[in-house]
């Protein structure tokens, strides 16, 4: 199932795009879950990172497509963006937010489907394990490969990632089961680390992304075994 969001202030284009996607679904056997939004403000204000592809109109009132895309990238670095525009010159700006392509209005079926197929191919070629977290009342999608480590801070977890730091209510135990099978290991009672991101281990310290984390003597044997098991897998 490919999940698609259509964001366009003009109803005729929202309906047309939905019709094109549904027609392609009949021809190809692909399954789609489609949701439409008539402005960028509503799309972003209640955004949950569940979409694979976003078809995003550039020229919209209140919040234009580029502004919407920048805010979207702050919450979801993995979703595939395809711009819809009346003027192709605006599409060049798409590189700033890693948009993969653009469609020029008026929309033609075969051109639109070409972009849709490219977006589907992109999504499938970039598929990897990920988690969704809620931080500062917003939802974020994080690929596991982007996470350096997760450290406990009272009743919260701090996710230290390639995209910055995120804070979510939770415990190490609540995330450990899912992460353990994906190359993570607990180094002390308050920290779980991505073993693929470990730079070096010295005595009772682990270094990841330039940060030094304590490795408890109680965890040392199991941690080293987890590292060895991962090396054998890779």
Buried (B, 14 or more C-beta within 10 A) or exposed (E): EBBBBBBBBBEEBBEBBBEBBEEBBEEEEBEBEBEBBBBBBEBBEEBEBBBBBBBBBBBBEEBBBBBBBEBBBBBBBBBBBBBBBEEEEBBEBBEEBEBBBBBBBEBEEEEBBEBBEBBBEBBEEEEEEBBEBBBEEBBBBBBBBBBBBBBBEEEEBBBBBEBEEBBBEBEBEEBBEEBEEBBBBBBBEBBBBBBBBBEEBEEBEBBBBEEEBEBBEEBBEEBEEBBEEBEEEE
